[in-house]
Amino acid sequence: MPKDLNEYRKETDRRLIIGGLAILFIVGGGLIYVLYGSGAALSGLLCAAFGLFPILAIVLLFWLLDKFLKNNQK
């Protein structure tokens, strides 16, 4: 177990997010491909990607605000 628990938490969170996205795109896209074909799989992956865009934009905004506020507190 690492000594820095905050770093361990950040690493675990990062791995969980990457794993969840991998499951969404690989398993979800694969199931759509098997059941409906390649055209539907492409549409499903594009839909999932565009659905993630607002979430990623909000996360990026919060990350930039956090960096900005931490720099101004010093």
Gaussian input, Z-matrix of N, CA and C with variables (Angstrom, degrees):
# hf/3-21g

backbone

0 1
 N
 C     1     B1
 C     2     B2     1     A1
 N     3     B3     2     A2     1     D1
 C     4     B4     3     A3     2     D2
 C     5     B5     4     A4     3     D3
 N     6     B6     5     A5     4     D4
 C     7     B7     6     A6     5     D5
 C     8     B8     7     A7     6     D6
 N     9     B9     8     A8     7     D7
 C    10    B10     9     A9     8     D8
 C    11    B11    10    A10     9     D9
 N    12    B12    11    A11    10    D10
 C    13    B13    12    A12    11    D11
 C    14    B14    13    A13    12    D12
 N    15    B15    14    A14    13    D13
 C    16    B16    15    A15    14    D14
 C    17    B17    16    A16    15    D15
 N    18    B18    17    A17    16    D16
 C    19    B19    18    A18    17    D17
 C    20    B20    19    A19    18    D18
 N    21    B21    20    A20    19    D19
 C    22    B22    21    A21    20    D20
 C    23    B23    22    A22    21    D21
 N    24    B24    23    A23    22    D22
 C    25    B25    24    A24    23    D23
 C    26    B26    25    A25    24    D24
 N    27    B27    26    A26    25    D25
 C    28    B28    27    A27    26    D26
 C    29    B29    28    A28    27    D27
 N    30    B30    29    A29    28    D28
 C    31    B31    30    A30    29    D29
 C    32    B32    31    A31    30    D30
 N    33    B33    32    A32    31    D31
 C    34    B34    33    A33    32    D32
 C    35    B35    34    A34    33    D33
 N    36    B36    35    A35    34    D34
 C    37    B37    36    A36    35    D35
 C    38    B38    37    A37    36    D36
 N    39    B39    38    A38    37    D37
 C    40    B40    39    A39    38    D38
 C    41    B41    40    A40    39    D39
 N    42    B42    41    A41    40    D40
 C    43    B43    42    A42    41    D41
 C    44    B44    43    A43    42    D42
 N    45    B45    44    A44    43    D43
 C    46    B46    45    A45    44    D44
 C    47    B47    46    A46    45    D45
 N    48    B48    47    A47    46    D46
 C    49    B49    48    A48    47    D47
 C    50    B50    49    A49    48    D48
 N    51    B51    50    A50    49    D49
 C    52    B52    51    A51    50    D50
 C    53    B53    52    A52    51    D51
 N    54    B54    53    A53    52    D52
 C    55    B55    54    A54    53    D53
 C    56    B56    55    A55    54    D54
 N    57    B57    56    A56    55    D55
 C    58    B58    57    A57    56    D56
 C    59    B59    58    A58    57    D57
 N    60    B60    59    A59    58    D58
 C    61    B61    60    A60    59    D59
 C    62    B62    61    A61    60    D60
 N    63    B63    62    A62    61    D61
 C    64    B64    63    A63    62    D62
 C    65    B65    64    A64    63    D63
 N    66    B66    65    A65    64    D64
 C    67    B67    66    A66    65    D65
 C    68    B68    67    A67    66    D66
 N    69    B69    68    A68    67    D67
 C    70    B70    69    A69    68    D68
 C    71    B71    70    A70    69    D69
 N    72    B72    71    A71    70    D70
 C    73    B73    72    A72    71    D71
 C    74    B74    73    A73    72    D72
 N    75    B75    74    A74    73    D73
 C    76    B76    75    A75    74    D74
 C    77    B77    76    A76    75    D75
 N    78    B78    77    A77    76    D76
 C    79    B79    78    A78    77    D77
 C    80    B80    79    A79    78    D78
 N    81    B81    80    A80    79    D79
 C    82    B82    81    A81    80    D80
 C    83    B83    82    A82    81    D81
 N    84    B84    83    A83    82    D82
 C    85    B85    84    A84    83    D83
 C    86    B86    85    A85    84    D84
 N    87    B87    86    A86    85    D85
 C    88    B88    87    A87    86    D86
 C    89    B89    88    A88    87    D87
 N    90    B90    89    A89    88    D88
 C    91    B91    90    A90    89    D89
 C    92    B92    91    A91    90    D90
 N    93    B93    92    A92    91    D91
 C    94    B94    93    A93    92    D92
 C    95    B95    94    A94    93    D93
 N    96    B96    95    A95    94    D94
 C    97    B97    96    A96    95    D95
 C    98    B98    97    A97    96    D96
 N    99    B99    98    A98    97    D97
 C   100   B100    99    A99    98    D98
 C   101   B101   100   A100    99    D99
 N   102   B102   101   A101   100   D100
 C   103   B103   102   A102   101   D101
 C   104   B104   103   A103   102   D102
 N   105   B105   104   A104   103   D103
 C   106   B106   105   A105   104   D104
 C   107   B107   106   A106   105   D105
 N   108   B108   107   A107   106   D106
 C   109   B109   108   A108   107   D107
 C   110   B110   109   A109   108   D108
 N   111   B111   110   A110   109   D109
 C   112   B112   111   A111   110   D110
 C   113   B113   112   A112   111   D111
 N   114   B114   113   A113   112   D112
 C   115   B115   114   A114   113   D113
 C   116   B116   115   A115   114   D114
 N   117   B117   116   A116   115   D115
 C   118   B118   117   A117   116   D116
 C   119   B119   118   A118   117   D117
 N   120   B120   119   A119   118   D118
 C   121   B121   120   A120   119   D119
 C   122   B122   121   A121   120   D120
 N   123   B123   122   A122   121   D121
 C   124   B124   123   A123   122   D122
 C   125   B125   124   A124   123   D123
 N   126   B126   125   A125   124   D124
 C   127   B127   126   A126   125   D125
 C   128   B128   127   A127   126   D126
 N   129   B129   128   A128   127   D127
 C   130   B130   129   A129   128   D128
 C   131   B131   130   A130   129   D129
 N   132   B132   131   A131   130   D130
 C   133   B133   132   A132   131   D131
 C   134   B134   133   A133   132   D132
 N   135   B135   134   A134   133   D133
 C   136   B136   135   A135   134   D134
 C   137   B137   136   A136   135   D135
 N   138   B138   137   A137   136   D136
 C   139   B139   138   A138   137   D137
 C   140   B140   139   A139   138   D138
 N   141   B141   140   A140   139   D139
 C   142   B142   141   A141   140   D140
 C   143   B143   142   A142   141   D141
 N   144   B144   143   A143   142   D142
 C   145   B145   144   A144   143   D143
 C   146   B146   145   A145   144   D144
 N   147   B147   146   A146   145   D145
 C   148   B148   147   A147   146   D146
 C   149   B149   148   A148   147   D147
 N   150   B150   149   A149   148   D148
 C   151   B151   150   A150   149   D149
 C   152   B152   151   A151   150   D150
 N   153   B153   152   A152   151   D151
 C   154   B154   153   A153   152   D152
 C   155   B155   154   A154   153   D153
 N   156   B156   155   A155   154   D154
 C   157   B157   156   A156   155   D155
 C   158   B158   157   A157   156   D156
 N   159   B159   158   A158   157   D157
 C   160   B160   159   A159   158   D158
 C   161   B161   160   A160   159   D159
 N   162   B162   161   A161   160   D160
 C   163   B163   162   A162   161   D161
 C   164   B164   163   A163   162   D162
 N   165   B165   164   A164   163   D163
 C   166   B166   165   A165   164   D164
 C   167   B167   166   A166   165   D165
 N   168   B168   167   A167   166   D166
 C   169   B169   168   A168   167   D167
 C   170   B170   169   A169   168   D168
 N   171   B171   170   A170   169   D169
 C   172   B172   171   A171   170   D170
 C   173   B173   172   A172   171   D171
 N   174   B174   173   A173   172   D172
 C   175   B175   174   A174   173   D173
 C   176   B176   175   A175   174   D174
 N   177   B177   176   A176   175   D175
 C   178   B178   177   A177   176   D176
 C   179   B179   178   A178   177   D177
 N   180   B180   179   A179   178   D178
 C   181   B181   180   A180   179   D179
 C   182   B182   181   A181   180   D180
 N   183   B183   182   A182   181   D181
 C   184   B184   183   A183   182   D182
 C   185   B185   184   A184   183   D183
 N   186   B186   185   A185   184   D184
 C   187   B187   186   A186   185   D185
 C   188   B188   187   A187   186   D186
 N   189   B189   188   A188   187   D187
 C   190   B190   189   A189   188   D188
 C   191   B191   190   A190   189   D189
 N   192   B192   191   A191   190   D190
 C   193   B193   192   A192   191   D191
 C   194   B194   193   A193   192   D192
 N   195   B195   194   A194   193   D193
 C   196   B196   195   A195   194   D194
 C   197   B197   196   A196   195   D195
 N   198   B198   197   A197   196   D196
 C   199   B199   198   A198   197   D197
 C   200   B200   199   A199   198   D198
 N   201   B201   200   A200   199   D199
 C   202   B202   201   A201   200   D200
 C   203   B203   202   A202   201   D201
 N   204   B204   203   A203   202   D202
 C   205   B205   204   A204   203   D203
 C   206   B206   205   A205   204   D204
 N   207   B207   206   A206   205   D205
 C   208   B208   207   A207   206   D206
 C   209   B209   208   A208   207   D207
 N   210   B210   209   A209   208   D208
 C   211   B211   210   A210   209   D209
 C   212   B212   211   A211   210   D210
 N   213   B213   212   A212   211   D211
 C   214   B214   213   A213   212   D212
 C   215   B215   214   A214   213   D213
 N   216   B216   215   A215   214   D214
 C   217   B217   216   A216   215   D215
 C   218   B218   217   A217   216   D216
 N   219   B219   218   A218   217   D217
 C   220   B220   219   A219   218   D218
 C   221   B221   220   A220   219   D219

   B1=1.4607
   B2=1.5323
   B3=1.3407
   B4=1.4575
   B5=1.5235
   B6=1.3200
   B7=1.4609
   B8=1.5258
   B9=1.3094
   B10=1.4592
   B11=1.5298
   B12=1.3177
   B13=1.4630
   B14=1.5244
   B15=1.3295
   B16=1.4668
   B17=1.5230
   B18=1.3216
   B19=1.4657
   B20=1.5229
   B21=1.3178
   B22=1.4656
   B23=1.5283
   B24=1.3282
   B25=1.4650
   B26=1.5220
   B27=1.3246
   B28=1.4636
   B29=1.5225
   B30=1.3215
   B31=1.4609
   B32=1.5285
   B33=1.3240
   B34=1.4627
   B35=1.5236
   B36=1.3297
   B37=1.4662
   B38=1.5250
   B39=1.3270
   B40=1.4620
   B41=1.5262
   B42=1.3219
   B43=1.4676
   B44=1.5263
   B45=1.3283
   B46=1.4657
   B47=1.5251
   B48=1.3197
   B49=1.4623
   B50=1.5220
   B51=1.3314
   B52=1.4665
   B53=1.5253
   B54=1.3172
   B55=1.4649
   B56=1.5143
   B57=1.3213
   B58=1.4610
   B59=1.5195
   B60=1.3288
   B61=1.4617
   B62=1.5238
   B63=1.3232
   B64=1.4692
   B65=1.5223
   B66=1.3194
   B67=1.4661
   B68=1.5258
   B69=1.3241
   B70=1.4649
   B71=1.5222
   B72=1.3222
   B73=1.4598
   B74=1.5220
   B75=1.3204
   B76=1.4673
   B77=1.5250
   B78=1.3257
   B79=1.4651
   B80=1.5258
   B81=1.3199
   B82=1.4619
   B83=1.5149
   B84=1.3300
   B85=1.4594
   B86=1.5151
   B87=1.3243
   B88=1.4648
   B89=1.5155
   B90=1.3180
   B91=1.4658
   B92=1.5259
   B93=1.3125
   B94=1.4676
   B95=1.5228
   B96=1.3309
   B97=1.4672
   B98=1.5250
   B99=1.3369
   B100=1.4685
   B101=1.5250
   B102=1.3115
   B103=1.4609
   B104=1.5300
   B105=1.3469
   B106=1.4633
   B107=1.5258
   B108=1.3261
   B109=1.4591
   B110=1.5188
   B111=1.3283
   B112=1.4641
   B113=1.5286
   B114=1.3207
   B115=1.4643
   B116=1.5146
   B117=1.3069
   B118=1.4640
   B119=1.5249
   B120=1.3383
   B121=1.4632
   B122=1.5218
   B123=1.3161
   B124=1.4607
   B125=1.5230
   B126=1.3109
   B127=1.4661
   B128=1.5261
   B129=1.3179
   B130=1.4583
   B131=1.5165
   B132=1.3232
   B133=1.4649
   B134=1.5236
   B135=1.3260
   B136=1.4640
   B137=1.5260
   B138=1.3109
   B139=1.4636
   B140=1.5285
   B141=1.3258
   B142=1.4657
   B143=1.5238
   B144=1.3226
   B145=1.4657
   B146=1.5253
   B147=1.3346
   B148=1.4646
   B149=1.5286
   B150=1.3120
   B151=1.4611
   B152=1.5155
   B153=1.3229
   B154=1.4636
   B155=1.5246
   B156=1.3124
   B157=1.4603
   B158=1.5316
   B159=1.3386
   B160=1.4717
   B161=1.5288
   B162=1.3159
   B163=1.4656
   B164=1.5222
   B165=1.3281
   B166=1.4632
   B167=1.5245
   B168=1.3251
   B169=1.4600
   B170=1.5295
   B171=1.3140
   B172=1.4668
   B173=1.5227
   B174=1.3281
   B175=1.4666
   B176=1.5247
   B177=1.3233
   B178=1.4626
   B179=1.5237
   B180=1.3148
   B181=1.4599
   B182=1.5245
   B183=1.3292
   B184=1.4623
   B185=1.5231
   B186=1.3337
   B187=1.4655
   B188=1.5293
   B189=1.3404
   B190=1.4612
   B191=1.5258
   B192=1.3285
   B193=1.4662
   B194=1.5193
   B195=1.3152
   B196=1.4586
   B197=1.5247
   B198=1.3323
   B199=1.4700
   B200=1.5238
   B201=1.3251
   B202=1.4568
   B203=1.5246
   B204=1.3278
   B205=1.4595
   B206=1.5213
   B207=1.3279
   B208=1.4657
   B209=1.5214
   B210=1.3295
   B211=1.4644
   B212=1.5183
   B213=1.3247
   B214=1.4596
   B215=1.5184
   B216=1.3148
   B217=1.4615
   B218=1.5206
   B219=1.3087
   B220=1.4771
   B221=1.4813
   A1=108.43
   A2=117.08
   A3=119.77
   A4=111.35
   A5=114.76
   A6=119.32
   A7=111.99
   A8=117.35
   A9=121.42
   A10=109.20
   A11=116.21
   A12=120.62
   A13=112.94
   A14=117.69
   A15=119.37
   A16=110.84
   A17=116.89
   A18=120.46
   A19=110.64
   A20=116.70
   A21=121.29
   A22=110.62
   A23=117.19
   A24=121.70
   A25=110.87
   A26=116.79
   A27=120.42
   A28=111.27
   A29=116.45
   A30=120.73
   A31=111.13
   A32=116.42
   A33=120.60
   A34=110.92
   A35=117.15
   A36=120.66
   A37=110.92
   A38=116.45
   A39=121.21
   A40=110.82
   A41=117.01
   A42=120.78
   A43=111.82
   A44=117.47
   A45=120.42
   A46=111.74
   A47=116.82
   A48=120.54
   A49=110.59
   A50=116.98
   A51=120.57
   A52=110.46
   A53=117.41
   A54=120.66
   A55=112.47
   A56=116.77
   A57=120.31
   A58=112.15
   A59=116.35
   A60=119.50
   A61=111.52
   A62=116.62
   A63=119.82
   A64=110.45
   A65=116.62
   A66=119.79
   A67=110.32
   A68=116.94
   A69=120.62
   A70=111.35
   A71=116.84
   A72=119.78
   A73=112.72
   A74=118.28
   A75=120.27
   A76=111.14
   A77=116.68
   A78=119.54
   A79=110.67
   A80=116.72
   A81=119.70
   A82=112.16
   A83=115.86
   A84=119.43
   A85=112.29
   A86=116.86
   A87=120.34
   A88=112.44
   A89=116.72
   A90=119.62
   A91=111.79
   A92=116.35
   A93=118.79
   A94=109.83
   A95=116.85
   A96=120.50
   A97=111.39
   A98=116.19
   A99=119.85
   A100=111.09
   A101=117.06
   A102=120.28
   A103=113.89
   A104=117.34
   A105=119.39
   A106=115.25
   A107=118.45
   A108=120.09
   A109=113.40
   A110=114.06
   A111=119.89
   A112=113.28
   A113=117.77
   A114=119.88
   A115=112.25
   A116=115.92
   A117=120.11
   A118=110.83
   A119=117.15
   A120=120.15
   A121=110.52
   A122=116.97
   A123=120.51
   A124=110.57
   A125=116.88
   A126=120.49
   A127=111.31
   A128=116.72
   A129=120.46
   A130=112.52
   A131=116.84
   A132=120.05
   A133=111.41
   A134=116.70
   A135=119.48
   A136=111.34
   A137=116.46
   A138=120.79
   A139=110.61
   A140=117.27
   A141=120.97
   A142=110.93
   A143=116.98
   A144=120.43
   A145=110.98
   A146=117.06
   A147=119.89
   A148=111.34
   A149=117.43
   A150=120.68
   A151=112.35
   A152=116.60
   A153=120.67
   A154=112.54
   A155=117.43
   A156=120.59
   A157=113.41
   A158=120.55
   A159=119.12
   A160=112.77
   A161=116.76
   A162=120.09
   A163=110.07
   A164=116.55
   A165=120.31
   A166=111.62
   A167=117.45
   A168=120.75
   A169=110.72
   A170=117.75
   A171=121.27
   A172=110.63
   A173=117.49
   A174=121.00
   A175=110.18
   A176=117.24
   A177=121.21
   A178=110.76
   A179=117.58
   A180=121.45
   A181=111.09
   A182=117.44
   A183=120.48
   A184=111.61
   A185=117.06
   A186=120.83
   A187=110.22
   A188=116.71
   A189=120.12
   A190=111.39
   A191=117.30
   A192=120.05
   A193=111.56
   A194=117.45
   A195=121.85
   A196=110.74
   A197=116.69
   A198=120.56
   A199=110.72
   A200=117.15
   A201=121.53
   A202=111.27
   A203=117.06
   A204=120.63
   A205=111.95
   A206=117.92
   A207=120.25
   A208=111.18
   A209=117.77
   A210=120.70
   A211=111.46
   A212=118.61
   A213=121.68
   A214=113.04
   A215=118.80
   A216=120.94
   A217=111.73
   A218=117.24
   A219=120.42
   A220=112.99
   D1=131.09
   D2=-178.47
   D3=-69.31
   D4=157.20
   D5=-179.03
   D6=-78.81
   D7=-32.10
   D8=-179.56
   D9=-91.01
   D10=99.69
   D11=-175.44
   D12=-70.43
   D13=-30.01
   D14=177.47
   D15=-66.46
   D16=-41.18
   D17=177.40
   D18=-65.47
   D19=-38.89
   D20=177.88
   D21=-63.55
   D22=-41.21
   D23=178.12
   D24=-64.04
   D25=-44.52
   D26=179.45
   D27=-62.10
   D28=-42.88
   D29=179.48
   D30=-64.91
   D31=-41.27
   D32=178.72
   D33=-65.40
   D34=-44.16
   D35=177.59
   D36=-59.57
   D37=-44.13
   D38=-179.99
   D39=-61.11
   D40=-44.23
   D41=179.88
   D42=-65.94
   D43=-38.40
   D44=178.37
   D45=-65.56
   D46=-40.61
   D47=179.08
   D48=-65.82
   D49=-45.12
   D50=179.00
   D51=-63.20
   D52=-41.62
   D53=178.41
   D54=-64.46
   D55=-40.80
   D56=178.29
   D57=-64.33
   D58=-41.81
   D59=177.50
   D60=-66.76
   D61=-37.78
   D62=177.79
   D63=-63.43
   D64=-42.92
   D65=177.84
   D66=-63.11
   D67=-43.63
   D68=179.99
   D69=-58.61
   D70=-50.32
   D71=-173.82
   D72=-80.01
   D73=-44.03
   D74=-175.75
   D75=-75.66
   D76=-53.85
   D77=-178.16
   D78=-70.77
   D79=-45.86
   D80=-179.95
   D81=-62.70
   D82=-48.23
   D83=178.08
   D84=-63.90
   D85=-37.69
   D86=178.43
   D87=-65.37
   D88=-42.05
   D89=178.24
   D90=-65.60
   D91=-41.10
   D92=177.32
   D93=-63.29
   D94=-40.65
   D95=179.13
   D96=-62.34
   D97=-44.55
   D98=-178.77
   D99=-66.19
   D100=-41.94
   D101=-175.03
   D102=-81.51
   D103=-36.82
   D104=-170.90
   D105=-122.44
   D106=-13.40
   D107=178.78
   D108=107.14
   D109=177.26
   D110=-172.24
   D111=-71.34
   D112=-36.05
   D113=179.27
   D114=-63.53
   D115=-42.96
   D116=178.78
   D117=-68.91
   D118=-35.45
   D119=178.85
   D120=-65.11
   D121=-42.19
   D122=177.12
   D123=-62.81
   D124=-43.35
   D125=177.69
   D126=-62.88
   D127=-41.43
   D128=178.95
   D129=-64.80
   D130=-41.73
   D131=178.56
   D132=-67.30
   D133=-40.19
   D134=176.76
   D135=-64.34
   D136=-40.59
   D137=178.79
   D138=-63.96
   D139=-42.87
   D140=178.36
   D141=-65.30
   D142=-39.48
   D143=179.51
   D144=-65.61
   D145=-44.87
   D146=178.48
   D147=-68.91
   D148=-28.13
   D149=175.72
   D150=-70.40
   D151=-29.71
   D152=178.13
   D153=-79.29
   D154=-19.70
   D155=-176.32
   D156=-56.95
   D157=-48.90
   D158=178.84
   D159=-62.47
   D160=-36.43
   D161=178.99
   D162=-65.12
   D163=-45.68
   D164=178.88
   D165=-64.75
   D166=-35.64
   D167=177.80
   D168=-64.71
   D169=-41.30
   D170=178.79
   D171=-67.38
   D172=-42.79
   D173=178.11
   D174=-61.66
   D175=-43.10
   D176=178.29
   D177=-62.81
   D178=-41.73
   D179=178.28
   D180=-61.26
   D181=-47.09
   D182=178.74
   D183=-63.36
   D184=-38.48
   D185=179.63
   D186=-64.88
   D187=-43.72
   D188=178.84
   D189=-65.61
   D190=-40.68
   D191=176.67
   D192=-62.80
   D193=-39.82
   D194=178.28
   D195=-62.02
   D196=-46.54
   D197=178.62
   D198=-62.64
   D199=-42.70
   D200=-179.62
   D201=-63.03
   D202=-45.83
   D203=-178.38
   D204=-68.86
   D205=-36.73
   D206=177.56
   D207=-66.27
   D208=-36.70
   D209=178.79
   D210=-70.20
   D211=-33.40
   D212=-179.35
   D213=-79.98
   D214=-17.57
   D215=178.36
   D216=-77.60
   D217=-21.85
   D218=-177.16
   D219=-75.29

